[in-house]
Amino acid sequence: MFTKQLSTPLKLIKRCYNRVTPEIISSLKHQLGEGQISTSQSVREHHGKDESSIRITIPDVVVFPQTTKDVSMVLKLCNHNEIPVIPFGTGTGLAGGVSPLMSCVSMDLTKMDQIVDLHVEDFDVTVQPGVTRKQINNYLKDYGLMFPVDPGADASLCGMAATSASGTNAVKYGTMKSNVLNMEVVLADGTVIHTAGKGRRSRKSAAGYNLTNLFIGTEGTLGVITSATLKLYGIPEMKTSAVCQFKTVGGAIRSTIEVIQNGIDIARIEFLDEMSMRLCKRYSKLDYMSEEPTLFLEFQGSQKTIEDYIELTSQITKSNGGGEFMYTLKQEDTNQLWAARHNYFYAVLASSPNKKSYTTDVAVPISRLEQVVEEAREIINKSGFLGPIAGHVGDGNFHAILLFNPADAEEVQRCNHVAHEISKLALRHDGTCTGEHGIGLEKKLILPEEVGMESVDVMKKLKMALDPKGILNPGKLLA
């Protein structure tokens, strides 16, 4: 599914679609206006990829709707003419979810960038799809509030809902599935729905099917999300970041498991193996650390609570062979530490500028984590690829980033095989092939093995019911 395998995903498209003709482009310009349409080569190329290595083709035209009505009009036109549409946010995905497979319209939602409604006393906010996680938190900080879900990139919030994103805070606050109360979604035929009812934002409901979670993680294949109502949280009284390094991967993983099992309300607990630390030290100037397996941690709460957590956690890490347990209250030190973690992906890419990356994304029950990480390392070492491992180990999710030469067809094929083996390893241990990046194109062939063909058939029936002409992001998620 990389540059040298362009035919693979195309064979998975069983429908025939119409091309975007000059007449269609003219109709789009008439409906939206000249300024909201682009056929520029550079704009189209930007919308033909995400952060993954998948490059297949580019859209014929990019539209920039400014309202839900605009989105509805575009979908009605494309549905009537059986033309594929791919919703596009910030393009920071890692599974090829926005990569076109054929002639299509790319729908860039970044101009819908309004914070629609904030209810400070109820801890919720409604945003349009162009609002990003950094933007919302900059806005909320004056109110003493935050939105905690934090994938490494400054992703759009509705895009995060579309891929069921999470990040370093998920061990405490959960993923997008736990933090969306309602969504406005435009269906393939232009119908606008509100998944929990228009304006509804209660924290619980037993009213019918859970349509909100139905659309989360569907990667633009069932509808286009045009607003989301999100849960908010108070900014903690205090935050303390900490680092502990280990001689072995097992010591770091066992410490993570024991921290969770002892009921420590950890906000973040991130793991980087020795290869990851070597690359992070070089990229983010972490000169005070060695190149050993490392845990990055964050504690939140009152001073007394944090002191207790630090004491207990340091005892746990020491009992598992951990070195000095270093912690800081200085904001600049905390910022550097978590910036290094969030920039980890780019640190890996910078280590081999002429190579591309395949980022695996498995998650397993935490009791299986040590064994799965060690077996994943064995698979990578036998393959000969550079493959640092890091992850959100507090919830059993880790990533191996495999670097390969895109010009070498045999190497591309081997990389695909290694990634597939790591996914199968997670499934053997009751886990998943994707903890947070989604299926996209990269993992669609293993989805039936994970959830069963019966479940995939149900997904296909839902797709057929909501998008009978199959125009929404065709070829993604479901083979």
N, C-alpha and C positions, 0 to 999 in steps of 0.2 A: 504494500500500500504506500510505497514511497515513490520517489521520482522515477525509478527504473521499473515500476510495476503498474504503470498507468492503466493497463487493460484489466487488472484484477477487479477493482471496484465497479468498473463499467459493466462487467458481466453480471453483476448483481442487480442491475436495473432491468426489471422485467416489463416495464411500461414503455410506451412510446409517447414522447412529449413534443409539443410544437416549439419551434424556434422563436426567439424574440426578433420580430421583423421591424423594419423601419416604421411600418404602420402602428405597431404596438408602442414603439418609442414615442411616436407622435401623439398617440392617445394618452400616454403617461404625462407628456409635457402639457397637454391640454388640461388634464385633470389636476396636476400639481403645480404647474408653472415651470418655466425654464430653469429657474434657480434651484429647483429641487431634483433635478435629473442630471446625471453625468454619464457620458460615454467615453470620457478620457481614458487613455490606455493606462496611465499611472494610477488613477483612481480605481479602475477595474482590477488591476494587478494587486493593489492593496487589499481589495475585498475578495481575492481568490485564495486566501490562506489565513491560517492562524499561526500560533507559535509552534505547532508541530512541524514535522518534515514533509507533510503531504502537500504536493503540488500537482494538480491534475489539469485544470483549465481555469479560466477566469470568467466572471459574469459578463453578459452582453451589455448590461446597463446597471447603474446603481441609482436607487431612488432614496431621497432623504425626506420622509414624511415628518410633518411638524405637529400633527394632531392624530388622534385615534380615527377621526373621519378620513384622514388621508390614508392611513393604513388600510381601513376598510375598503376604500375605493380601489386601491392597488390590488388587493386580494380579489375583489369581485371581478376586475378586469382580467387578471391572470387566471383565475379559476375558470371563467367563461371560455378563455382561449387555451386552457390546458398548458400553461407555462409555469415552470417551477419558480418558486420564490424561496430565498434563503434569508432569514432574519440575521442581522449582523449588529453586534454591540461594539466592544473594544477590540475584538479579534485576538484575545489573549488565551483562548482555549488551547488544549494540548492533545486533542484527539481527532483533529481534522473535521470538526463539526460544522464549520462554515465553508469548507472547501467544495466548490462546485464540481459536479460530475458531468455537466452538460450545459447547453444554452439555458440561461436563467436570468432572473432579476434578483439582484442583491438589495435587500431592504436595510439600509443603515439607519438605526434608530437614535443616533447620538444627538440629533437636534431636538429630540423630545427630552429635555434635560431639566424639567422643573420639579422642585420639591412641592408637591401639591398641597399637603395638609400635615401639620404636626400637632399632636395632642400630648403635651408635656405631662399632664396629670395622668394620662392613661398609658404612657410609655409606648406610643406607636407613631409611625410616620408613613405617609403615602408618597411614593416617588414615581416619576416617569422612567422609561427604560434607559435614557441617556445619563442618568445620575450614577456616579461611581462611588465605590466604598470610601475613598479618601474625601471626596466632595461631601458626602453625607456626614462624615465624622467631623470635618472642619466646621460644618454648619451646626452640628449638635453640641459641640463642646461648650459653647456659651450657656447652654441650658443644663449642663451637668450630665448629659446623656451620651450614649454611644451605641453604634451597631457593631457587634463583635465579630461577625463572620469575615474572615480575612485571608482569602487566597493571596498568594504572593504578589500577583499583578494588581494594578488598580482597575479591577474589572467593573463592568456595569452591574448594578444590583439586580436588574431583571435578567441579564445574561447569567448571573450567578444562580438565579432561580431556575433558569432553563437547563442548566447543567448540574443542578443539585450540588453546588460548590460547598467547600468548607474551608479548612485552613488551620492555623496554629491554635486558635482559640476553641476549636470544636470539642476538645475534651471537657471543657467546662460549660460552654454555651450551646453546643450542638451545631448541626449543619443548617443549610437553608431550609430543609424540610421541617425543622423545628422552629423556624423564625419567620415564616410567612403566614399572615392571617387571612389575606384576601388578594386576589389578582383580577385585573381587567385583561381579558384575552380576546383577540379577534380571530375567529375561525376562518377556515379556508375560503368559505363563501362570502366572507365579509361580515358575518353575524358577530355582534359584540356581546360578550357575556361577562358577568362578575361571579367568580367562582364561589364566593360565600354570600352573594347578594349585594346589590349596589349600596355602598357606604357602610357595610357591616365590618366591624372590627373587634368583636368580642374575642376573649382569649380561649373560649371553648364553644363548641356547638355540636349538637347531635342531629342537625337538620339535613337529612338526606345523605347522598354520596359525598365523599370528601373530594370535591373537584379541585380544590386548591392543590392538594398533594398529587392529584392525577397529572396536572400539567407540570409540576416541578420535576426536572430531570428528563423531560421529553425532547429537549434539544431542538425546539422549533419544528417538530414533526407533527404536532397536533394543533398548534395555534401560535399566534404572535402575542407575546406579553406586552401590554402597553401601559400598565401600572402595577405596582405591588405595594401592599400595606404590610409593614414590617414591625416586628417586636423590637423595642429598645430596652436598654439597661442603663442603670446609673453608673457613672464613672466611679471606679473603686476609690475608697478613701486613701489607700496606699497601694503601690505596686513595688515589688522587689524582684529583680532578675538575678539569676544565679547560673553558674556553670560548674560542671564537674566532669573530669576526664578519667578514663578507665584504660586499663591495659588490654582489656578484651571487650569485644562486642557483647558477649554474654553478660558481663557484669553490668553494663549499661542497660540492657534490656530487662534483666532481672530486677534492677532498681526501679525501673518504670512500673513493672508489674506490682511490686510491693508498695510503691507509693499509692497506686490506685486501690489496691486491696486493703490498705490501712486507712482508707477514707479521707486521705489528705485532699482538700478541695483545690487541686492544682489548676491554675488557669492555662498554662502552656507547659508541655514537656516534649521537647523535640530532640531527635537523635540524628547525629552525623557520624558516619564511620571515618576511619583514618584517612581514606582517600578524599572524602568530602572535606575534611578539615584541612588537608593540605591545599586544596583548591580555594577554600574560603579564606584561609590565612593569606594567601597570595593576593586574592581579589579584593578583600575587605580590610586588609591590614590588621588582622587579629594577632599582633606580634606577641602578645602575652600568653598565647596558648600553644600547646604542642600538637603534633600530628597524631593524635590518638582518638579512639572512639569517645564521643562527647555527648553529654546531655545539656541542652539549654532549657532553663526552667523559668517560670514566672509565677509568683504568689501574689494574691490580691486580698485585701481586707483591712482590718484594723492592725495597728502595730503589734498588739499582743498576739493576735491570731497568726500573723506572719512569722513572728518570732518562734512560736510553737511549731509551725509547719517547717521552718528552716531547720530547727533542732532535730525533729523527727526524720526529715528527709536526709539530712547529713549523716545521721546514724545508719539509715538504710543504705546510702551509697557507700559508706565506709565498710559496711559488712559485706558488700559485693565487690570489694577491691577498688573502690573509687579513690581518687587522689584528693587534693585539697578542694573543699566545697567553698567556692568563691561567690559572694553575693554583693550586690551594690544597690544603693538607694539613689545614686546619681542619675539624673535623667539622660545626660549625654552618653553615659556608659550603656544604659538600657537601650537607647536609640541605636547605638552602634551595633550592639549584640543582635537585635531583632532585624535591623537592616541587613546585616550579614546573612541571617537565616533567610530572609525574603529574597535576597539577591543570589541565593545559592545556585539556582538554575542558570543564571547568567554567568556565574563564576565557572560553572562546568563548561558552558559553551565557549567562554573566553580561553579555556585551556587548549582548545583544538579548533582554531578559527575556520579551518577548511573542512570540518566535519559537520554532520547533522546529528540530531539527537532523537532518540525514541525514549520517551519517559513512561516507564511502567508505573502502575498505580494500584497495587493490590492492597487489600485489607483483610485481616484475619482476626479471630477471637484472640484477645490479648494473651491468653495462656499458651497459645501456639506461636507467639511472635518470635521468640528466640530461635526456635527450630527453623521456622520459615525463613528468617533473615539469613541464618547460617547456610541453609540449603540454597537460597538464592545466590549467595556469594559463591558457592561451589559451582553453580551453573554458569555464572558470569566468568569466573576464573578459567574454567575449562574452555570457554568460547574464545578466549583471547581478547575480548573487547575491554576497553576502559569502561567501567561501570560503577561509579560511586553510588552509595546507598544512603538515603536520609529519609526522615519521615516524621509524621505526627504519631509517634508511637503510643501516646496516651490513649488513642482509640484504635490502635492496631493497624494503622495505615502507613505504608512506606513506599518510597519510590527508588527505583534504580534507573539512572540515566545512562543509556547505552549510546556511545558515540560511534558513528560509522561513516564510511566514505560513500557519498551518494553516487559517485561515478563508477563504483565497483558493484556490478549486479550480483555477484556471488556474495559479497559482504552484506549487501542489503538483505538478501535472502536469509543469510545466517542471523542477522540482527532480528529480523522478523521472527525467526524460529526461537531465538533465545527469549524474546519478550513473551512469546506464546507459552514457552515452558514455565516461565515465572508465573504467568496467569494460571496455568494448570496446577502449579504447585499450591497456589493459594486456594484453589477450589478443592484440592485433596484435603486441605486442612479446614474445611467448612467456611471458607472466606469468599471474597469477591474479586473479580478481575479489575474493578474500578471503585475505589473508595470515594473519589471526588471529581475526577476529570471527565467522566462520562464515557459513553460507548463510541459515538461518532463513527468514523470509518475504521479506526485502529482495532477495535475490539468486537465488532459486530459478529464475527464468525464464532466467537467463543460464548456469546450471550446464551444461545440455546443450551449449551452444556452447563452453564451456571444455573439458569432458572427453569430449564426443562422446556421441551417443545410445546407442551400444553400451555404453559404460561406465555410463550412467544406467540402462539396462535391467538390467545386472548388479546395480546397487544396489537396484533395485526387486525383483529376485528374492531378494536377501538379506533385504530388508524382509519380503517375503511368507513366506519360510522361518521367520524368527524371530518375526514378529508378523502371522500370517495374518489376524487380524481387524482389524488396522490401528489398534489403540487407543492406541499410544504416540506422543504428540505429533503427531497427524495434521495433514497439510497443510504441514508444515515440510520444508525441505531438498529434497524430491522433488516436482516438480509432477505 
